[in-house]
């Protein structure tokens, strides 16, 4: 499965677009320097019911977009 397909599946499952996940992560302060992936995956798993692989795809998205270092 490609990364783009992962993101498409996540959007279908949650109704939240990749751009919206970036905005939500910023609003929650989850893009601050030193933020660990665990904080982000815990949020995505509890609030959106994502599995670990899909949650990590959002972490990768944040890193690829330069909002998470």
Secondary structure, 3 states (H helix, E strand, C coil): CCHHHHHHHHHHHHCCCHHHHHHHHHHCCCCCCCCCHHHHHHHHHHHHCCCHHHHHHHHHHHHHCCCCC
